[in-house]
Amino acid sequence: MDLTLISHILCPYAQRVSISLMEKGMEFTRINVDLSDKPQWFRTLSPLGKVPLLKVKTMDQETILFESSVILEYLEETGPISLYSKDPLQRAQERSWIAFGSAVLNDIAGFYSAKSDDLLEIKRNDLREKFARLEEVLSHSSWFSGDHFTLVDAIFAPVFRYFDVLETFEDFGMFHGQHRLLDWRARLSERPSVQKAVPSDYPDLLREFLLNRKSALSARMIKQTAL
């Protein structure tokens, strides 16, 4: 079976899939596309015009999977190891927090796209509240569910990566007093699969993307850069 991950270089949802594949030791090829100038072959493959896609090639057919949640579940069913806990109730809880992670990503998009300072502050407070909830449920173990890296960890690694760049401009106070969360964030940043999920120039590419948003955040970033 040959696997090809089709993604955008900044896409956090593609990062999830990449991390999962590497944690499972599954070989794959990665192709990045420019979503601002989508090639026709990509339009043909992607029903929603979005990434990630996973092309699965077997002896007798080639199948395209879309939507990261679907791809991740397929990898759980076919991969050599599972990134879910063995207990059914714990697995269900992990799936719930994966959905929470997607909601956090939506809030981050709202944060960097906010057109006014007032809306930016609302989105910042939304994120603070969600990170505070995470702090409450985190244990003192190495990873979200204990001593083993799970899919929840893979989901939140791209979340925290945004702030590695954002915090070079300003401390937005997202994680003040949240010591378990900060420890988890640091461990995730050191995980080889997390580091390899993006290219070495990812911080520069994300910085450029954020600066070009023509948003309240980009205006503040430009001001900070000029100082």
C-alpha positions as YAML, in Angstrom:
chain: A
units: angstrom
residues:
- id: 1
  name: MET
  ca: [0.00, 0.00, 0.00]
- id: 2
  name: ASP
  ca: [1.37, 3.40, -1.06]
- id: 3
  name: LEU
  ca: [0.29, 6.52, 0.83]
- id: 4
  name: THR
  ca: [0.51, 10.09, -0.44]
- id: 5
  name: LEU
  ca: [-0.41, 13.01, 1.81]
- id: 6
  name: ILE
  ca: [-1.55, 16.05, -0.17]
- id: 7
  name: SER
  ca: [-1.39, 19.16, 1.97]
- id: 8
  name: HIS
  ca: [-0.68, 22.84, 2.28]
- id: 9
  name: ILE
  ca: [2.59, 23.77, 3.90]
- id: 10
  name: LEU
  ca: [0.86, 25.64, 6.79]
- id: 11
  name: CYS
  ca: [-2.24, 23.47, 7.24]
- id: 12
  name: PRO
  ca: [-2.64, 22.34, 10.88]
- id: 13
  name: TYR
  ca: [-5.04, 19.58, 9.83]
- id: 14
  name: ALA
  ca: [-2.44, 18.13, 7.48]
- id: 15
  name: GLN
  ca: [0.08, 18.30, 10.32]
- id: 16
  name: ARG
  ca: [-2.22, 16.06, 12.37]
- id: 17
  name: VAL
  ca: [-2.16, 13.41, 9.69]
- id: 18
  name: SER
  ca: [1.58, 13.70, 9.18]
- id: 19
  name: ILE
  ca: [2.24, 13.30, 12.91]
- id: 20
  name: SER
  ca: [-0.05, 10.27, 13.08]
- id: 21
  name: LEU
  ca: [1.66, 8.61, 10.12]
- id: 22
  name: MET
  ca: [5.11, 9.15, 11.60]
- id: 23
  name: GLU
  ca: [4.08, 7.98, 15.07]
- id: 24
  name: LYS
  ca: [2.77, 4.78, 13.49]
- id: 25
  name: GLY
  ca: [5.93, 4.33, 11.42]
- id: 26
  name: MET
  ca: [3.96, 4.37, 8.16]
- id: 27
  name: GLU
  ca: [5.91, 5.50, 5.11]
- id: 28
  name: PHE
  ca: [4.31, 8.16, 2.95]
- id: 29
  name: THR
  ca: [5.02, 10.75, 0.30]
- id: 30
  name: ARG
  ca: [4.01, 14.35, 0.88]
- id: 31
  name: ILE
  ca: [2.91, 16.81, -1.82]
- id: 32
  name: ASN
  ca: [2.15, 20.44, -0.94]
- id: 33
  name: VAL
  ca: [-0.22, 22.51, -3.05]
- id: 34
  name: ASP
  ca: [-0.76, 26.26, -3.26]
- id: 35
  name: LEU
  ca: [-4.35, 26.79, -2.15]
- id: 36
  name: SER
  ca: [-4.35, 30.31, -3.56]
- id: 37
  name: ASP
  ca: [-3.69, 28.88, -7.02]
- id: 38
  name: LYS
  ca: [-5.10, 25.35, -6.95]
- id: 39
  name: PRO
  ca: [-3.87, 23.15, -9.79]
- id: 40
  name: GLN
  ca: [-6.50, 21.38, -11.84]
- id: 41
  name: TRP
  ca: [-5.37, 17.92, -10.73]
- id: 42
  name: PHE
  ca: [-6.02, 18.95, -7.13]
- id: 43
  name: ARG
  ca: [-9.46, 20.33, -7.97]
- id: 44
  name: THR
  ca: [-10.26, 17.02, -9.55]
- id: 45
  name: LEU
  ca: [-9.14, 15.00, -6.52]
- id: 46
  name: SER
  ca: [-10.58, 17.17, -3.73]
- id: 47
  name: PRO
  ca: [-14.41, 17.32, -3.60]
- id: 48
  name: LEU
  ca: [-14.29, 20.21, -1.09]
- id: 49
  name: GLY
  ca: [-11.23, 21.94, -2.52]
- id: 50
  name: LYS
  ca: [-9.46, 21.56, 0.82]
- id: 51
  name: VAL
  ca: [-6.47, 19.73, 2.31]
- id: 52
  name: PRO
  ca: [-5.49, 17.30, 3.58]
- id: 53
  name: LEU
  ca: [-6.10, 14.48, 1.15]
- id: 54
  name: LEU
  ca: [-4.69, 11.00, 1.54]
- id: 55
  name: LYS
  ca: [-4.17, 9.01, -1.65]
- id: 56
  name: VAL
  ca: [-4.24, 5.30, -0.86]
- id: 57
  name: LYS
  ca: [-2.88, 3.11, -3.64]
- id: 58
  name: THR
  ca: [-3.24, -0.65, -3.42]
- id: 59
  name: MET
  ca: [-2.59, -3.40, -5.94]
- id: 60
  name: ASP
  ca: [-5.96, -3.00, -7.62]
- id: 61
  name: GLN
  ca: [-7.19, 0.52, -6.94]
- id: 62
  name: GLU
  ca: [-6.41, 4.11, -5.94]
- id: 63
  name: THR
  ca: [-8.64, 5.86, -3.44]
- id: 64
  name: ILE
  ca: [-8.72, 9.47, -2.25]
- id: 65
  name: LEU
  ca: [-9.70, 10.17, 1.35]
- id: 66
  name: PHE
  ca: [-10.57, 13.71, 2.46]
- id: 67
  name: GLU
  ca: [-11.23, 15.42, 5.80]
- id: 68
  name: SER
  ca: [-8.54, 14.95, 8.45]
- id: 69
  name: SER
  ca: [-10.88, 13.27, 10.95]
- id: 70
  name: VAL
  ca: [-11.78, 10.58, 8.40]
- id: 71
  name: ILE
  ca: [-8.14, 10.08, 7.43]
- id: 72
  name: LEU
  ca: [-7.06, 9.74, 11.05]
- id: 73
  name: GLU
  ca: [-9.74, 7.14, 11.74]
- id: 74
  name: TYR
  ca: [-8.66, 5.17, 8.66]
- id: 75
  name: LEU
  ca: [-5.07, 5.19, 9.92]
- id: 76
  name: GLU
  ca: [-6.28, 3.98, 13.31]
- id: 77
  name: GLU
  ca: [-8.03, 1.05, 11.62]
- id: 78
  name: THR
  ca: [-5.18, 0.10, 9.30]
- id: 79
  name: GLY
  ca: [-1.95, 1.23, 10.99]
- id: 80
  name: PRO
  ca: [0.41, -1.07, 12.88]
- id: 81
  name: ILE
  ca: [-0.31, 0.65, 16.20]
- id: 82
  name: SER
  ca: [-3.18, 2.68, 17.63]
- id: 83
  name: LEU
  ca: [-2.87, 6.18, 19.02]
- id: 84
  name: TYR
  ca: [-6.05, 5.75, 21.04]
- id: 85
  name: SER
  ca: [-6.27, 4.33, 24.54]
- id: 86
  name: LYS
  ca: [-7.44, 0.72, 24.83]
- id: 87
  name: ASP
  ca: [-10.34, 1.48, 27.16]
- id: 88
  name: PRO
  ca: [-13.56, 2.30, 25.19]
- id: 89
  name: LEU
  ca: [-14.64, 5.06, 27.56]
- id: 90
  name: GLN
  ca: [-11.19, 6.64, 27.49]
- id: 91
  name: ARG
  ca: [-11.20, 6.47, 23.67]
- id: 92
  name: ALA
  ca: [-14.56, 8.23, 23.57]
- id: 93
  name: GLN
  ca: [-13.21, 10.92, 25.88]
- id: 94
  name: GLU
  ca: [-10.16, 11.35, 23.65]
- id: 95
  name: ARG
  ca: [-12.40, 11.78, 20.62]
- id: 96
  name: SER
  ca: [-14.28, 14.48, 22.53]
- id: 97
  name: TRP
  ca: [-11.06, 16.39, 23.20]
- id: 98
  name: ILE
  ca: [-10.03, 16.00, 19.58]
- id: 99
  name: ALA
  ca: [-13.26, 17.82, 18.67]
- id: 100
  name: PHE
  ca: [-12.32, 20.43, 21.27]
- id: 101
  name: GLY
  ca: [-8.95, 20.82, 19.55]
- id: 102
  name: SER
  ca: [-10.72, 21.55, 16.26]
- id: 103
  name: ALA
  ca: [-12.78, 24.22, 18.02]
- id: 104
  name: VAL
  ca: [-9.54, 25.78, 19.30]
- id: 105
  name: LEU
  ca: [-8.18, 25.89, 15.75]
- id: 106
  name: ASN
  ca: [-11.35, 27.68, 14.63]
- id: 107
  name: ASP
  ca: [-10.84, 30.23, 17.40]
- id: 108
  name: ILE
  ca: [-7.24, 30.73, 16.32]
- id: 109
  name: ALA
  ca: [-8.42, 31.42, 12.76]
- id: 110
  name: GLY
  ca: [-10.93, 33.90, 14.16]
- id: 111
  name: PHE
  ca: [-8.17, 35.49, 16.22]
- id: 112
  name: TYR
  ca: [-5.74, 36.12, 13.38]
- id: 113
  name: SER
  ca: [-8.56, 37.17, 11.02]
- id: 114
  name: ALA
  ca: [-10.34, 39.61, 13.39]
- id: 115
  name: LYS
  ca: [-10.87, 42.95, 11.66]
- id: 116
  name: SER
  ca: [-11.04, 45.12, 14.79]
- id: 117
  name: ASP
  ca: [-9.26, 45.34, 18.13]
- id: 118
  name: ASP
  ca: [-12.54, 44.69, 19.93]
- id: 119
  name: LEU
  ca: [-13.13, 41.47, 18.00]
- id: 120
  name: LEU
  ca: [-9.50, 40.49, 18.49]
- id: 121
  name: GLU
  ca: [-9.97, 40.82, 22.26]
- id: 122
  name: ILE
  ca: [-13.13, 38.70, 22.15]
- id: 123
  name: LYS
  ca: [-11.29, 35.97, 20.27]
- id: 124
  name: ARG
  ca: [-8.35, 36.19, 22.65]
- id: 125
  name: ASN
  ca: [-10.68, 35.68, 25.61]
- id: 126
  name: ASP
  ca: [-12.30, 32.71, 23.86]
- id: 127
  name: LEU
  ca: [-8.89, 31.11, 23.49]
- id: 128
  name: ARG
  ca: [-7.89, 31.88, 27.07]
- id: 129
  name: GLU
  ca: [-11.04, 30.17, 28.32]
- id: 130
  name: LYS
  ca: [-10.42, 27.07, 26.24]
- id: 131
  name: PHE
  ca: [-6.80, 26.81, 27.34]
- id: 132
  name: ALA
  ca: [-7.91, 27.22, 30.96]
- id: 133
  name: ARG
  ca: [-10.28, 24.26, 30.48]
- id: 134
  name: LEU
  ca: [-7.41, 22.21, 29.10]
- id: 135
  name: GLU
  ca: [-5.27, 23.07, 32.12]
- id: 136
  name: GLU
  ca: [-8.02, 21.71, 34.36]
- id: 137
  name: VAL
  ca: [-8.16, 18.29, 32.68]
- id: 138
  name: LEU
  ca: [-4.44, 17.72, 32.12]
- id: 139
  name: SER
  ca: [-2.80, 15.23, 34.42]
- id: 140
  name: HIS
  ca: [0.77, 15.40, 35.70]
- id: 141
  name: SER
  ca: [1.77, 12.70, 33.22]
- id: 142
  name: SER
  ca: [3.88, 13.31, 30.14]
- id: 143
  name: TRP
  ca: [1.00, 13.27, 27.66]
- id: 144
  name: PHE
  ca: [-2.69, 14.08, 27.55]
- id: 145
  name: SER
  ca: [-3.97, 10.64, 28.52]
- id: 146
  name: GLY
  ca: [-1.02, 9.50, 30.60]
- id: 147
  name: ASP
  ca: [2.41, 8.11, 29.78]
- id: 148
  name: HIS
  ca: [1.68, 7.27, 26.13]
- id: 149
  name: PHE
  ca: [1.45, 9.68, 23.18]
- id: 150
  name: THR
  ca: [-2.10, 9.62, 21.78]
- id: 151
  name: LEU
  ca: [-4.05, 11.19, 18.96]
- id: 152
  name: VAL
  ca: [-5.08, 14.03, 21.28]
- id: 153
  name: ASP
  ca: [-1.41, 14.99, 21.55]
- id: 154
  name: ALA
  ca: [-1.10, 14.91, 17.76]
- id: 155
  name: ILE
  ca: [-4.12, 17.22, 17.47]
- id: 156
  name: PHE
  ca: [-2.83, 19.88, 19.85]
- id: 157
  name: ALA
  ca: [0.77, 20.05, 18.62]
- id: 158
  name: PRO
  ca: [-0.21, 22.25, 15.60]
- id: 159
  name: VAL
  ca: [-2.34, 24.41, 17.93]
- id: 160
  name: PHE
  ca: [0.62, 25.37, 20.10]
- id: 161
  name: ARG
  ca: [2.90, 25.83, 17.10]
- id: 162
  name: TYR
  ca: [0.97, 28.98, 16.16]
- id: 163
  name: PHE
  ca: [2.00, 30.62, 19.40]
- id: 164
  name: ASP
  ca: [5.68, 29.86, 18.89]
- id: 165
  name: VAL
  ca: [5.44, 32.48, 16.15]
- id: 166
  name: LEU
  ca: [2.80, 34.80, 17.63]
- id: 167
  name: GLU
  ca: [4.71, 35.18, 20.89]
- id: 168
  name: THR
  ca: [7.76, 36.53, 19.04]
- id: 169
  name: PHE
  ca: [5.63, 39.66, 18.47]
- id: 170
  name: GLU
  ca: [3.60, 39.93, 21.65]
- id: 171
  name: ASP
  ca: [2.72, 38.04, 24.81]
- id: 172
  name: PHE
  ca: [-1.02, 37.61, 24.48]
- id: 173
  name: GLY
  ca: [-1.35, 36.07, 27.93]
- id: 174
  name: MET
  ca: [-2.92, 32.89, 26.59]
- id: 175
  name: PHE
  ca: [-1.11, 30.58, 29.01]
- id: 176
  name: HIS
  ca: [-0.46, 32.63, 32.12]
- id: 177
  name: GLY
  ca: [-0.44, 30.45, 35.21]
- id: 178
  name: GLN
  ca: [-1.14, 27.28, 33.21]
- id: 179
  name: HIS
  ca: [1.93, 25.29, 34.21]
- id: 180
  name: ARG
  ca: [0.77, 21.82, 33.15]
- id: 181
  name: LEU
  ca: [-0.29, 23.17, 29.77]
- id: 182
  name: LEU
  ca: [3.06, 24.87, 29.25]
- id: 183
  name: ASP
  ca: [4.93, 21.70, 30.18]
- id: 184
  name: TRP
  ca: [2.79, 19.70, 27.73]
- id: 185
  name: ARG
  ca: [3.38, 22.31, 25.02]
- id: 186
  name: ALA
  ca: [7.15, 22.10, 25.56]
- id: 187
  name: ARG
  ca: [7.17, 18.29, 25.37]
- id: 188
  name: LEU
  ca: [5.12, 18.35, 22.18]
- id: 189
  name: SER
  ca: [7.52, 20.80, 20.56]
- id: 190
  name: GLU
  ca: [10.40, 18.38, 21.19]
- id: 191
  name: ARG
  ca: [8.62, 15.33, 19.74]
- id: 192
  name: PRO
  ca: [10.39, 14.25, 16.50]
- id: 193
  name: SER
  ca: [7.10, 13.61, 14.65]
- id: 194
  name: VAL
  ca: [5.91, 17.11, 15.57]
- id: 195
  name: GLN
  ca: [9.13, 18.74, 14.45]
- id: 196
  name: LYS
  ca: [9.16, 16.86, 11.14]
- id: 197
  name: ALA
  ca: [5.51, 17.68, 10.35]
- id: 198
  name: VAL
  ca: [6.55, 21.10, 9.01]
- id: 199
  name: PRO
  ca: [9.55, 22.36, 7.03]
- id: 200
  name: SER
  ca: [12.38, 24.26, 8.71]
- id: 201
  name: ASP
  ca: [11.16, 27.57, 7.27]
- id: 202
  name: TYR
  ca: [7.64, 27.11, 8.69]
- id: 203
  name: PRO
  ca: [8.01, 30.00, 11.22]
- id: 204
  name: ASP
  ca: [8.93, 32.43, 8.44]
- id: 205
  name: LEU
  ca: [6.10, 31.20, 6.22]
- id: 206
  name: LEU
  ca: [3.54, 31.51, 9.02]
- id: 207
  name: ARG
  ca: [4.84, 34.93, 9.96]
- id: 208
  name: GLU
  ca: [4.44, 36.09, 6.36]
- id: 209
  name: PHE
  ca: [0.94, 34.61, 6.21]
- id: 210
  name: LEU
  ca: [-0.13, 36.40, 9.41]
- id: 211
  name: LEU
  ca: [1.40, 39.72, 8.37]
- id: 212
  name: ASN
  ca: [-0.56, 39.66, 5.11]
- id: 213
  name: ARG
  ca: [-3.98, 39.03, 6.68]
- id: 214
  name: LYS
  ca: [-4.94, 42.75, 6.75]
- id: 215
  name: SER
  ca: [-6.43, 42.15, 10.19]
- id: 216
  name: ALA
  ca: [-6.19, 43.77, 13.60]
- id: 217
  name: LEU
  ca: [-3.52, 41.25, 14.53]
- id: 218
  name: SER
  ca: [-1.44, 41.86, 11.41]
- id: 219
  name: ALA
  ca: [-1.58, 45.62, 12.06]
- id: 220
  name: ARG
  ca: [-0.18, 45.05, 15.56]
- id: 221
  name: MET
  ca: [2.48, 42.71, 14.22]
- id: 222
  name: ILE
  ca: [3.55, 45.26, 11.62]
- id: 223
  name: LYS
  ca: [3.74, 47.93, 14.32]
- id: 224
  name: GLN
  ca: [5.89, 45.70, 16.51]
- id: 225
  name: THR
  ca: [8.17, 44.90, 13.58]
- id: 226
  name: ALA
  ca: [8.69, 48.61, 12.90]
- id: 227
  name: LEU
  ca: [9.75, 49.39, 16.49]
...
